[in-house]
Amino acid sequence: MRQRQSPQRGVAAVEFALLLPIFLLVVFAIAEFSILFYDKAVITNASREAARAGVVLKAPKPTVAQIQQVALTYAQTYLITFGGTSTTPTVTVPSGAGGNFGTPLTVTVSYTYNPLGLGPMLSPITGPIVLTATTVMSNE
């Protein structure tokens, strides 16, 4: 006696084939934005560390180059780039180093984020993604 074959046979494989690309896109997008937010936190911390190094009570006060080096060292240590064509963060100290008690010191760190997997698809739409963090602290 022969069994009748169900007309639904193979539907699960077709549904899986249709939904797999969407599922993978969501998973990779989550990973991509997680790395982006992590790198944003790193440059925020780098600007904070550099500003703190520039305002502490110390004689002589650090130079602009020394303040910039603190931020660059921190950023290059902790940024996630996966060995890609990463750009070096740009550190600016527009108010200059030193200063009297209570005068503000501003440190700005900018970094061009290079997306990993979804980057080639998003770059024509969004252009380069520039992350920027600014910290202002008063001299001690």
N, CA, C and O atoms as CSV, one atom per row, in Angstrom:
chain,resi,resn,atom,element,x,y,z
A,1,MET,N,N,0.830,-1.164,0.000
A,1,MET,CA,C,0.000,0.000,0.000
A,1,MET,C,C,0.895,1.255,0.000
A,1,MET,O,O,1.802,1.372,0.824
A,2,ARG,N,N,0.648,2.136,-0.877
A,2,ARG,CA,C,1.410,3.359,-1.028
A,2,ARG,C,C,0.834,4.483,-0.195
A,2,ARG,O,O,-0.383,4.656,-0.122
A,3,GLN,N,N,1.727,5.258,0.443
A,3,GLN,CA,C,1.255,6.408,1.215
A,3,GLN,C,C,1.151,7.614,0.297
A,3,GLN,O,O,1.943,7.795,-0.628
A,4,ARG,N,N,0.164,8.418,0.581
A,4,ARG,CA,C,0.013,9.657,-0.190
A,4,ARG,C,C,1.006,10.691,0.295
A,4,ARG,O,O,1.189,10.854,1.501
A,5,GLN,N,N,1.646,11.386,-0.619
A,5,GLN,CA,C,2.582,12.427,-0.247
A,5,GLN,C,C,1.825,13.722,0.012
A,5,GLN,O,O,0.908,14.087,-0.724
A,6,SER,N,N,2.229,14.401,1.069
A,6,SER,CA,C,1.578,15.638,1.452
A,6,SER,C,C,1.958,16.751,0.477
A,6,SER,O,O,3.109,16.815,0.045
A,7,PRO,N,N,1.019,17.627,0.122
A,7,PRO,CA,C,1.356,18.739,-0.762
A,7,PRO,C,C,2.238,19.782,-0.057
A,7,PRO,O,O,2.766,20.680,-0.714
A,8,GLN,N,N,2.402,19.679,1.252
A,8,GLN,CA,C,3.203,20.619,2.026
A,8,GLN,C,C,4.666,20.215,2.124
A,8,GLN,O,O,5.449,20.902,2.781
A,9,ARG,N,N,5.042,19.146,1.501
A,9,ARG,CA,C,6.403,18.647,1.624
A,9,ARG,C,C,7.398,19.646,1.008
A,9,ARG,O,O,7.232,20.079,-0.132
A,10,GLY,N,N,8.438,20.004,1.789
A,10,GLY,CA,C,9.451,20.925,1.319
A,10,GLY,C,C,9.165,22.381,1.605
A,10,GLY,O,O,9.984,23.241,1.285
A,11,VAL,N,N,8.019,22.680,2.201
A,11,VAL,CA,C,7.665,24.071,2.477
A,11,VAL,C,C,8.620,24.665,3.510
A,11,VAL,O,O,8.995,25.833,3.408
A,12,ALA,N,N,9.013,23.874,4.497
A,12,ALA,CA,C,9.918,24.369,5.534
A,12,ALA,C,C,11.263,24.783,4.926
A,12,ALA,O,O,11.839,25.791,5.334
A,13,ALA,N,N,11.755,24.030,3.975
A,13,ALA,CA,C,13.023,24.374,3.338
A,13,ALA,C,C,12.902,25.671,2.536
A,13,ALA,O,O,13.828,26.482,2.535
A,14,VAL,N,N,11.801,25.870,1.874
A,14,VAL,CA,C,11.585,27.089,1.103
A,14,VAL,C,C,11.462,28.293,2.041
A,14,VAL,O,O,12.037,29.348,1.772
A,15,GLU,N,N,10.718,28.142,3.134
A,15,GLU,CA,C,10.584,29.231,4.101
A,15,GLU,C,C,11.940,29.582,4.709
A,15,GLU,O,O,12.259,30.757,4.890
A,16,PHE,N,N,12.721,28.578,5.018
A,16,PHE,CA,C,14.052,28.802,5.575
A,16,PHE,C,C,14.928,29.553,4.570
A,16,PHE,O,O,15.642,30.482,4.947
A,17,ALA,N,N,14.880,29.167,3.326
A,17,ALA,CA,C,15.680,29.821,2.292
A,17,ALA,C,C,15.258,31.275,2.092
A,17,ALA,O,O,16.092,32.118,1.764
A,18,LEU,N,N,13.985,31.574,2.284
A,18,LEU,CA,C,13.504,32.944,2.131
A,18,LEU,C,C,13.848,33.823,3.335
A,18,LEU,O,O,14.127,35.010,3.171
A,19,LEU,N,N,13.830,33.255,4.535
A,19,LEU,CA,C,14.048,34.043,5.738
A,19,LEU,C,C,15.506,34.112,6.187
A,19,LEU,O,O,15.866,35.008,6.950
A,20,LEU,N,N,16.339,33.202,5.738
A,20,LEU,CA,C,17.737,33.193,6.163
A,20,LEU,C,C,18.474,34.498,5.818
A,20,LEU,O,O,19.173,35.026,6.683
A,21,PRO,N,N,18.353,35.041,4.604
A,21,PRO,CA,C,19.058,36.303,4.318
A,21,PRO,C,C,18.618,37.451,5.224
A,21,PRO,O,O,19.448,38.258,5.644
A,22,ILE,N,N,17.332,37.532,5.528
A,22,ILE,CA,C,16.834,38.595,6.398
A,22,ILE,C,C,17.376,38.409,7.812
A,22,ILE,O,O,17.791,39.374,8.455
A,23,PHE,N,N,17.373,37.177,8.289
A,23,PHE,CA,C,17.895,36.886,9.622
A,23,PHE,C,C,19.381,37.237,9.716
A,23,PHE,O,O,19.812,37.842,10.698
A,24,LEU,N,N,20.161,36.865,8.710
A,24,LEU,CA,C,21.593,37.170,8.720
A,24,LEU,C,C,21.842,38.673,8.642
A,24,LEU,O,O,22.769,39.177,9.276
A,25,LEU,N,N,21.035,39.387,7.881
A,25,LEU,CA,C,21.154,40.838,7.799
A,25,LEU,C,C,20.923,41.474,9.163
A,25,LEU,O,O,21.656,42.384,9.552
A,26,VAL,N,N,19.927,41.013,9.885
A,26,VAL,CA,C,19.648,41.546,11.222
A,26,VAL,C,C,20.793,41.234,12.182
A,26,VAL,O,O,21.199,42.101,12.957
A,27,VAL,N,N,21.312,40.024,12.144
A,27,VAL,CA,C,22.419,39.640,13.032
A,27,VAL,C,C,23.665,40.468,12.742
A,27,VAL,O,O,24.309,40.958,13.670
A,28,PHE,N,N,24.014,40.629,11.466
A,28,PHE,CA,C,25.198,41.418,11.126
A,28,PHE,C,C,24.992,42.901,11.436
A,28,PHE,O,O,25.944,43.581,11.819
A,29,ALA,N,N,23.782,43.410,11.281
A,29,ALA,CA,C,23.507,44.808,11.620
A,29,ALA,C,C,23.671,45.036,13.122
A,29,ALA,O,O,24.203,46.066,13.538
A,30,ILE,N,N,23.224,44.095,13.927
A,30,ILE,CA,C,23.396,44.209,15.373
A,30,ILE,C,C,24.878,44.231,15.727
A,30,ILE,O,O,25.307,45.049,16.541
A,31,ALA,N,N,25.655,43.352,15.134
A,31,ALA,CA,C,27.096,43.313,15.401
A,31,ALA,C,C,27.770,44.607,14.944
A,31,ALA,O,O,28.620,45.151,15.649
A,32,GLU,N,N,27.391,45.094,13.774
A,32,GLU,CA,C,27.993,46.316,13.223
A,32,GLU,C,C,27.724,47.523,14.120
A,32,GLU,O,O,28.642,48.284,14.426
A,33,PHE,N,N,26.470,47.702,14.542
A,33,PHE,CA,C,26.141,48.844,15.385
A,33,PHE,C,C,26.710,48.701,16.789
A,33,PHE,O,O,26.991,49.705,17.443
A,34,SER,N,N,26.883,47.488,17.257
A,34,SER,CA,C,27.530,47.284,18.559
A,34,SER,C,C,28.975,47.760,18.520
A,34,SER,O,O,29.433,48.421,19.453
A,35,ILE,N,N,29.687,47.439,17.471
A,35,ILE,CA,C,31.073,47.889,17.325
A,35,ILE,C,C,31.127,49.405,17.181
A,35,ILE,O,O,32.011,50.050,17.745
A,36,LEU,N,N,30.189,49.980,16.432
A,36,LEU,CA,C,30.138,51.429,16.268
A,36,LEU,C,C,29.946,52.119,17.612
A,36,LEU,O,O,30.647,53.086,17.911
A,37,PHE,N,N,29.006,51.641,18.433
A,37,PHE,CA,C,28.757,52.254,19.733
A,37,PHE,C,C,29.931,52.046,20.685
A,37,PHE,O,O,30.216,52.917,21.507
A,38,TYR,N,N,30.612,50.915,20.587
A,38,TYR,CA,C,31.794,50.676,21.400
A,38,TYR,C,C,32.900,51.671,21.023
A,38,TYR,O,O,33.529,52.264,21.899
A,39,ASP,N,N,33.134,51.849,19.727
A,39,ASP,CA,C,34.155,52.796,19.280
A,39,ASP,C,C,33.802,54.232,19.696
A,39,ASP,O,O,34.693,55.019,20.014
A,40,LYS,N,N,32.527,54.567,19.694
A,40,LYS,CA,C,32.098,55.890,20.162
A,40,LYS,C,C,32.445,56.061,21.642
A,40,LYS,O,O,32.913,57.124,22.050
A,41,ALA,N,N,32.220,55.031,22.439
A,41,ALA,CA,C,32.570,55.099,23.859
A,41,ALA,C,C,34.080,55.226,24.045
A,41,ALA,O,O,34.535,55.925,24.950
A,42,VAL,N,N,34.852,54.562,23.204
A,42,VAL,CA,C,36.319,54.636,23.299
A,42,VAL,C,C,36.813,56.045,23.005
A,42,VAL,O,O,37.669,56.550,23.732
A,43,ILE,N,N,36.302,56.693,21.964
A,43,ILE,CA,C,36.796,58.037,21.673
A,43,ILE,C,C,36.300,59.043,22.720
A,43,ILE,O,O,36.972,60.041,22.983
A,44,THR,N,N,35.137,58.790,23.314
A,44,THR,CA,C,34.677,59.639,24.417
A,44,THR,C,C,35.620,59.520,25.600
A,44,THR,O,O,35.994,60.523,26.208
A,45,ASN,N,N,36.003,58.292,25.927
A,45,ASN,CA,C,36.948,58.087,27.023
A,45,ASN,C,C,38.323,58.649,26.689
A,45,ASN,O,O,39.008,59.165,27.572
A,46,ALA,N,N,38.735,58.559,25.441
A,46,ALA,CA,C,40.033,59.108,25.042
A,46,ALA,C,C,40.057,60.622,25.224
A,46,ALA,O,O,41.048,61.170,25.707
A,47,SER,N,N,38.985,61.299,24.846
A,47,SER,CA,C,38.939,62.754,25.026
A,47,SER,C,C,38.904,63.109,26.511
A,47,SER,O,O,39.503,64.101,26.926
A,48,ARG,N,N,38.210,62.308,27.307
A,48,ARG,CA,C,38.154,62.550,28.741
A,48,ARG,C,C,39.519,62.347,29.399
A,48,ARG,O,O,39.929,63.144,30.243
A,49,GLU,N,N,40.215,61.285,29.014
A,49,GLU,CA,C,41.549,61.014,29.568
A,49,GLU,C,C,42.533,62.124,29.196
A,49,GLU,O,O,43.332,62.550,30.030
A,50,ALA,N,N,42.478,62.584,27.968
A,50,ALA,CA,C,43.388,63.636,27.523
A,50,ALA,C,C,43.088,64.950,28.232
A,50,ALA,O,O,44.009,65.659,28.638
A,51,ALA,N,N,41.814,65.278,28.382
A,51,ALA,CA,C,41.462,66.516,29.077
A,51,ALA,C,C,41.896,66.444,30.538
A,51,ALA,O,O,42.400,67.421,31.093
A,52,ARG,N,N,41.701,65.306,31.144
A,52,ARG,CA,C,42.109,65.154,32.544
A,52,ARG,C,C,43.627,65.281,32.687
A,52,ARG,O,O,44.116,65.901,33.632
A,53,ALA,N,N,44.362,64.697,31.753
A,53,ALA,CA,C,45.825,64.815,31.796
A,53,ALA,C,C,46.262,66.258,31.614
A,53,ALA,O,O,47.302,66.655,32.140
A,54,GLY,N,N,45.493,67.050,30.882
A,54,GLY,CA,C,45.867,68.429,30.616
A,54,GLY,C,C,45.517,69.406,31.716
A,54,GLY,O,O,46.096,70.491,31.773
A,55,VAL,N,N,44.576,69.053,32.604
A,55,VAL,CA,C,44.137,70.010,33.611
A,55,VAL,C,C,44.657,69.716,35.011
A,55,VAL,O,O,44.504,70.554,35.900
A,56,VAL,N,N,45.260,68.570,35.235
A,56,VAL,CA,C,45.715,68.262,36.588
A,56,VAL,C,C,46.780,69.254,37.033
A,56,VAL,O,O,47.524,69.815,36.228
A,57,LEU,N,N,46.822,69.446,38.343
A,57,LEU,CA,C,47.785,70.386,38.911
A,57,LEU,C,C,49.173,69.790,38.794
A,57,LEU,O,O,49.528,68.859,39.516
A,58,LYS,N,N,49.944,70.331,37.885
A,58,LYS,CA,C,51.265,69.799,37.569
A,58,LYS,C,C,52.103,70.936,37.011
A,58,LYS,O,O,51.606,71.791,36.278
A,59,ALA,N,N,53.370,70.935,37.364
A,59,ALA,CA,C,54.242,71.977,36.817
A,59,ALA,C,C,55.392,71.293,36.111
A,59,ALA,O,O,56.026,70.433,36.722
A,60,PRO,N,N,55.694,71.603,34.913
A,60,PRO,CA,C,54.940,72.470,34.005
A,60,PRO,C,C,53.724,71.730,33.436
A,60,PRO,O,O,53.659,70.501,33.423
A,61,LYS,N,N,52.787,72.519,32.977
A,61,LYS,CA,C,51.577,71.938,32.369
A,61,LYS,C,C,51.960,71.176,31.108
A,61,LYS,O,O,52.916,71.545,30.426
A,62,PRO,N,N,51.209,70.100,30.788
A,62,PRO,CA,C,51.492,69.359,29.544
A,62,PRO,C,C,51.281,70.239,28.315
A,62,PRO,O,O,50.445,71.143,28.318
A,63,THR,N,N,52.047,69.964,27.274
A,63,THR,CA,C,51.903,70.701,26.019
A,63,THR,C,C,50.724,70.137,25.234
A,63,THR,O,O,50.167,69.097,25.584
A,64,VAL,N,N,50.359,70.836,24.177
A,64,VAL,CA,C,49.279,70.354,23.311
A,64,VAL,C,C,49.643,68.995,22.721
A,64,VAL,O,O,48.792,68.109,22.642
A,65,ALA,N,N,50.884,68.824,22.309
A,65,ALA,CA,C,51.319,67.542,21.730
A,65,ALA,C,C,51.219,66.413,22.746
A,65,ALA,O,O,50.848,65.296,22.386
A,66,GLN,N,N,51.543,66.680,24.009
A,66,GLN,CA,C,51.442,65.643,25.036
A,66,GLN,C,C,49.984,65.281,25.309
A,66,GLN,O,O,49.663,64.111,25.516
A,67,ILE,N,N,49.114,66.268,25.309
A,67,ILE,CA,C,47.683,66.008,25.509
A,67,ILE,C,C,47.139,65.188,24.343
A,67,ILE,O,O,46.377,64.243,24.545
A,68,GLN,N,N,47.532,65.552,23.130
A,68,GLN,CA,C,47.088,64.796,21.957
A,68,GLN,C,C,47.596,63.361,22.007
A,68,GLN,O,O,46.875,62.436,21.632
A,69,GLN,N,N,48.812,63.168,22.460
A,69,GLN,CA,C,49.380,61.822,22.528
A,69,GLN,C,C,48.639,60.946,23.527
A,69,GLN,O,O,48.500,59.744,23.300
A,70,VAL,N,N,48.159,61.521,24.632
A,70,VAL,CA,C,47.376,60.749,25.607
A,70,VAL,C,C,46.117,60.209,24.933
A,70,VAL,O,O,45.784,59.034,25.090
A,71,ALA,N,N,45.423,61.056,24.191
A,71,ALA,CA,C,44.189,60.628,23.515
A,71,ALA,C,C,44.478,59.600,22.429
A,71,ALA,O,O,43.753,58.613,22.302
A,72,LEU,N,N,45.528,59.822,21.647
A,72,LEU,CA,C,45.858,58.878,20.571
A,72,LEU,C,C,46.264,57.518,21.118
A,72,LEU,O,O,45.868,56.484,20.578
A,73,THR,N,N,47.044,57.516,22.178
A,73,THR,CA,C,47.469,56.249,22.770
A,73,THR,C,C,46.273,55.468,23.284
A,73,THR,O,O,46.173,54.261,23.066
A,74,TYR,N,N,45.362,56.157,23.970
A,74,TYR,CA,C,44.166,55.486,24.491
A,74,TYR,C,C,43.307,54.947,23.348
A,74,TYR,O,O,42.863,53.799,23.385
A,75,ALA,N,N,43.076,55.779,22.336
A,75,ALA,CA,C,42.212,55.365,21.227
A,75,ALA,C,C,42.818,54.207,20.446
A,75,ALA,O,O,42.114,53.257,20.105
A,76,GLN,N,N,44.108,54.273,20.162
A,76,GLN,CA,C,44.733,53.212,19.377
A,76,GLN,C,C,44.823,51.903,20.163
A,76,GLN,O,O,44.905,50.828,19.568
A,77,THR,N,N,44.809,51.985,21.476
A,77,THR,CA,C,44.845,50.779,22.297
A,77,THR,C,C,43.497,50.071,22.301
A,77,THR,O,O,43.448,48.842,22.267
A,78,TYR,N,N,42.396,50.830,22.343
A,78,TYR,CA,C,41.085,50.232,22.571
A,78,TYR,C,C,40.129,50.213,21.380
A,78,TYR,O,O,39.117,49.514,21.440
A,79,LEU,N,N,40.400,50.943,20.309
A,79,LEU,CA,C,39.474,50.936,19.165
A,79,LEU,C,C,39.438,49.564,18.504
A,79,LEU,O,O,40.463,48.892,18.385
A,80,ILE,N,N,38.254,49.160,18.079
A,80,ILE,CA,C,38.090,47.904,17.348
A,80,ILE,C,C,38.106,48.224,15.863
A,80,ILE,O,O,37.222,48.922,15.365
A,81,THR,N,N,39.113,47.713,15.151
A,81,THR,CA,C,39.211,47.971,13.714
A,81,THR,C,C,39.296,46.685,12.908
A,81,THR,O,O,39.114,46.721,11.692
A,82,PHE,N,N,39.566,45.553,13.541
A,82,PHE,CA,C,39.711,44.261,12.884
A,82,PHE,C,C,40.762,44.284,11.783
A,82,PHE,O,O,40.643,43.575,10.784
A,83,GLY,N,N,41.782,45.096,11.970
A,83,GLY,CA,C,42.889,45.135,11.025
A,83,GLY,C,C,42.538,45.709,9.673
A,83,GLY,O,O,43.309,45.568,8.724
A,84,GLY,N,N,41.393,46.351,9.563
A,84,GLY,CA,C,40.992,46.940,8.288
A,84,GLY,C,C,41.735,48.231,8.023
A,84,GLY,O,O,42.695,48.577,8.712
A,85,THR,N,N,41.272,48.924,7.022
A,85,THR,CA,C,41.889,50.204,6.685
A,85,THR,C,C,41.340,51.252,7.642
A,85,THR,O,O,40.461,52.038,7.285
A,86,SER,N,N,41.862,51.254,8.849
A,86,SER,CA,C,41.355,52.178,9.853
A,86,SER,C,C,42.056,53.523,9.725
A,86,SER,O,O,43.197,53.617,9.272
A,87,THR,N,N,41.356,54.532,10.128
A,87,THR,CA,C,41.934,55.856,10.132
A,87,THR,C,C,42.393,56.183,11.548
A,87,THR,O,O,41.815,55.705,12.524
A,88,THR,N,N,43.410,56.980,11.648
A,88,THR,CA,C,43.892,57.412,12.948
A,88,THR,C,C,42.976,58.520,13.453
A,88,THR,O,O,42.618,59.418,12.691
A,89,PRO,N,N,42.593,58.469,14.719
A,89,PRO,CA,C,41.748,59.543,15.249
A,89,PRO,C,C,42.458,60.898,15.169
A,89,PRO,O,O,43.684,60.977,15.243
A,90,THR,N,N,41.681,61.936,15.020
A,90,THR,CA,C,42.186,63.295,14.995
A,90,THR,C,C,41.897,63.942,16.342
A,90,THR,O,O,40.753,63.953,16.796
A,91,VAL,N,N,42.925,64.479,16.976
A,91,VAL,CA,C,42.768,65.106,18.287
A,91,VAL,C,C,43.088,66.589,18.157
A,91,VAL,O,O,44.156,66.962,17.671
A,92,THR,N,N,42.158,67.431,18.593
A,92,THR,CA,C,42.388,68.870,18.572
A,92,THR,C,C,42.208,69.420,19.979
A,92,THR,O,O,41.348,68.978,20.740
A,93,VAL,N,N,43.042,70.394,20.296
A,93,VAL,CA,C,42.968,71.106,21.578
A,93,VAL,C,C,42.870,72.587,21.224
A,93,VAL,O,O,43.873,73.300,21.266
A,94,PRO,N,N,41.659,73.061,20.873
A,94,PRO,CA,C,41.533,74.428,20.365
A,94,PRO,C,C,41.867,75.509,21.386
A,94,PRO,O,O,42.302,76.596,21.006
A,95,SER,N,N,41.674,75.236,22.662
A,95,SER,CA,C,41.933,76.267,23.669
A,95,SER,C,C,43.399,76.321,24.068
A,95,SER,O,O,43.799,77.215,24.813
A,96,GLY,N,N,44.197,75.393,23.592
A,96,GLY,CA,C,45.617,75.367,23.931
A,96,GLY,C,C,45.841,74.736,25.294
A,96,GLY,O,O,44.901,74.555,26.068
A,97,ALA,N,N,47.072,74.407,25.577
A,97,ALA,CA,C,47.403,73.774,26.844
A,97,ALA,C,C,47.714,74.823,27.891
A,97,ALA,O,O,47.827,76.013,27.596
A,98,GLY,N,N,47.849,74.356,29.116
A,98,GLY,CA,C,48.173,75.270,30.206
A,98,GLY,C,C,46.953,76.066,30.599
A,98,GLY,O,O,45.827,75.581,30.492
A,99,GLY,N,N,47.160,77.243,31.039
A,99,GLY,CA,C,46.041,78.083,31.439
A,99,GLY,C,C,46.006,78.276,32.935
A,99,GLY,O,O,46.594,77.502,33.689
A,100,ASN,N,N,45.309,79.319,33.360
A,100,ASN,CA,C,45.185,79.635,34.772
A,100,ASN,C,C,44.109,78.796,35.424
A,100,ASN,O,O,43.322,78.128,34.753
A,101,PHE,N,N,44.090,78.842,36.733
A,101,PHE,CA,C,43.094,78.108,37.497
A,101,PHE,C,C,41.691,78.492,37.039
A,101,PHE,O,O,41.356,79.674,36.958
A,102,GLY,N,N,40.875,77.485,36.741
A,102,GLY,CA,C,39.488,77.711,36.353
A,102,GLY,C,C,39.245,77.935,34.877
A,102,GLY,O,O,38.091,77.937,34.447
A,103,THR,N,N,40.291,78.123,34.083
A,103,THR,CA,C,40.077,78.304,32.649
A,103,THR,C,C,39.807,76.946,32.014
A,103,THR,O,O,40.416,75.950,32.405
A,104,PRO,N,N,38.912,76.892,31.050
A,104,PRO,CA,C,38.555,75.599,30.465
A,104,PRO,C,C,39.590,75.082,29.469
A,104,PRO,O,O,40.249,75.846,28.765
A,105,LEU,N,N,39.704,73.770,29.441
A,105,LEU,CA,C,40.527,73.087,28.443
A,105,LEU,C,C,39.597,72.184,27.650
A,105,LEU,O,O,38.890,71.361,28.231
A,106,THR,N,N,39.591,72.327,26.340
A,106,THR,CA,C,38.718,71.550,25.468
A,106,THR,C,C,39.556,70.571,24.655
A,106,THR,O,O,40.570,70.942,24.064
A,107,VAL,N,N,39.118,69.321,24.636
A,107,VAL,CA,C,39.772,68.291,23.826
A,107,VAL,C,C,38.703,67.637,22.961
A,107,VAL,O,O,37.690,67.160,23.474
A,108,THR,N,N,38.927,67.615,21.655
A,108,THR,CA,C,37.986,66.994,20.713
A,108,THR,C,C,38.698,65.873,19.968
A,108,THR,O,O,39.787,66.059,19.426
A,109,VAL,N,N,38.061,64.705,19.954
A,109,VAL,CA,C,38.598,63.544,19.238
A,109,VAL,C,C,37.596,63.170,18.151
A,109,VAL,O,O,36.412,62.982,18.432
A,110,SER,N,N,38.068,63.062,16.911
A,110,SER,CA,C,37.229,62.645,15.780
A,110,SER,C,C,37.816,61.385,15.169
A,110,SER,O,O,39.033,61.221,15.086
A,111,TYR,N,N,36.929,60.502,14.744
A,111,TYR,CA,C,37.352,59.222,14.188
A,111,TYR,C,C,36.394,58.833,13.079
A,111,TYR,O,O,35.179,58.850,13.276
A,112,THR,N,N,36.925,58.483,11.913
A,112,THR,CA,C,36.093,58.020,10.807
A,112,THR,C,C,35.941,56.514,10.930
A,112,THR,O,O,36.908,55.765,10.788
A,113,TYR,N,N,34.717,56.082,11.196
A,113,TYR,CA,C,34.426,54.662,11.403
A,113,TYR,C,C,34.300,53.964,10.052
A,113,TYR,O,O,33.565,54.416,9.174
A,114,ASN,N,N,35.021,52.864,9.897
A,114,ASN,CA,C,34.932,52.053,8.682
A,114,ASN,C,C,34.115,50.809,8.981
A,114,ASN,O,O,34.593,49.920,9.686
A,115,PRO,N,N,32.896,50.721,8.464
A,115,PRO,CA,C,32.061,49.555,8.734
A,115,PRO,C,C,32.690,48.282,8.183
A,115,PRO,O,O,33.472,48.317,7.233
A,116,LEU,N,N,32.336,47.169,8.793
A,116,LEU,CA,C,32.924,45.889,8.399
A,116,LEU,C,C,32.129,45.229,7.278
A,116,LEU,O,O,32.488,45.360,6.108
A,117,GLY,N,N,31.065,44.528,7.615
A,117,GLY,CA,C,30.329,43.743,6.633
A,117,GLY,C,C,29.315,44.536,5.843
A,117,GLY,O,O,29.201,44.382,4.627
A,118,LEU,N,N,28.579,45.385,6.534
A,118,LEU,CA,C,27.522,46.135,5.872
A,118,LEU,C,C,28.017,47.449,5.275
A,118,LEU,O,O,27.259,48.155,4.610
A,119,GLY,N,N,29.270,47.774,5.509
A,119,GLY,CA,C,29.830,49.034,5.044
A,119,GLY,C,C,29.698,49.295,3.563
A,119,GLY,O,O,29.243,50.372,3.176
A,120,PRO,N,N,30.083,48.339,2.706
A,120,PRO,CA,C,29.962,48.597,1.268
A,120,PRO,C,C,28.521,48.851,0.817
A,120,PRO,O,O,28.295,49.552,-0.169
A,121,MET,N,N,27.550,48.287,1.532
A,121,MET,CA,C,26.156,48.523,1.168
A,121,MET,C,C,25.661,49.877,1.670
A,121,MET,O,O,24.854,50.529,1.008
A,122,LEU,N,N,26.151,50.305,2.854
A,122,LEU,CA,C,25.658,51.534,3.450
A,122,LEU,C,C,26.437,52.778,3.037
A,122,LEU,O,O,25.897,53.883,3.082
A,123,SER,N,N,27.687,52.619,2.640
A,123,SER,CA,C,28.532,53.783,2.325
A,123,SER,C,C,27.950,54.694,1.248
A,123,SER,O,O,28.011,55.913,1.407
A,124,PRO,N,N,27.389,54.167,0.160
A,124,PRO,CA,C,26.816,55.089,-0.837
A,124,PRO,C,C,25.636,55.890,-0.292
A,124,PRO,O,O,25.354,56.987,-0.774
A,125,ILE,N,N,24.952,55.351,0.705
A,125,ILE,CA,C,23.774,56.037,1.254
A,125,ILE,C,C,24.186,57.030,2.340
A,125,ILE,O,O,23.785,58.193,2.309
A,126,THR,N,N,24.989,56.565,3.299
A,126,THR,CA,C,25.313,57.388,4.465
A,126,THR,C,C,26.588,58.192,4.318
A,126,THR,O,O,26.756,59.209,4.991
A,127,GLY,N,N,27.484,57.761,3.458
A,127,GLY,CA,C,28.798,58.389,3.381
A,127,GLY,C,C,29.638,57.918,4.559
A,127,GLY,O,O,29.243,56.990,5.265
A,128,PRO,N,N,30.781,58.539,4.780
A,128,PRO,CA,C,31.614,58.113,5.903
A,128,PRO,C,C,30.941,58.463,7.232
A,128,PRO,O,O,30.298,59.504,7.364
A,129,ILE,N,N,31.101,57.585,8.195
A,129,ILE,CA,C,30.525,57.807,9.521
A,129,ILE,C,C,31.628,58.385,10.402
A,129,ILE,O,O,32.607,57.704,10.707
A,130,VAL,N,N,31.468,59.637,10.808
A,130,VAL,CA,C,32.468,60.311,11.634
A,130,VAL,C,C,31.951,60.383,13.059
A,130,VAL,O,O,30.902,60.971,13.325
A,131,LEU,N,N,32.698,59.778,13.973
A,131,LEU,CA,C,32.377,59.821,15.394
A,131,LEU,C,C,33.200,60.936,16.029
A,131,LEU,O,O,34.403,61.036,15.788
A,132,THR,N,N,32.560,61.767,16.835
A,132,THR,CA,C,33.233,62.884,17.467
A,132,THR,C,C,32.860,62.957,18.942
A,132,THR,O,O,31.699,62.777,19.310
A,133,ALA,N,N,33.856,63.223,19.779
A,133,ALA,CA,C,33.622,63.406,21.208
A,133,ALA,C,C,34.404,64.622,21.675
A,133,ALA,O,O,35.563,64.803,21.303
A,134,THR,N,N,33.766,65.455,22.490
A,134,THR,CA,C,34.393,66.661,23.021
A,134,THR,C,C,34.274,66.653,24.533
A,134,THR,O,O,33.210,66.368,25.082
A,135,THR,N,N,35.378,66.969,25.202
A,135,THR,CA,C,35.389,67.079,26.655
A,135,THR,C,C,35.931,68.449,27.042
A,135,THR,O,O,36.942,68.901,26.505
A,136,VAL,N,N,35.252,69.103,27.976
A,136,VAL,CA,C,35.707,70.398,28.487
A,136,VAL,C,C,35.880,70.253,30.001
A,136,VAL,O,O,34.949,69.873,30.711
A,137,MET,N,N,37.087,70.561,30.480
A,137,MET,CA,C,37.382,70.524,31.922
A,137,MET,C,C,38.087,71.819,32.307
A,137,MET,O,O,38.794,72.425,31.501
A,138,SER,N,N,37.880,72.224,33.545
A,138,SER,CA,C,38.525,73.436,34.056
A,138,SER,C,C,39.892,73.103,34.625
A,138,SER,O,O,40.071,72.071,35.273
A,139,ASN,N,N,40.859,73.982,34.378
A,139,ASN,CA,C,42.217,73.784,34.886
A,139,ASN,C,C,42.226,73.848,36.408
A,139,ASN,O,O,41.521,74.649,37.022
A,140,GLU,N,N,43.037,72.990,36.992
A,140,GLU,CA,C,43.170,72.957,38.449
A,140,GLU,C,C,44.360,73.774,38.872
A,140,GLU,O,O,44.647,73.874,40.065
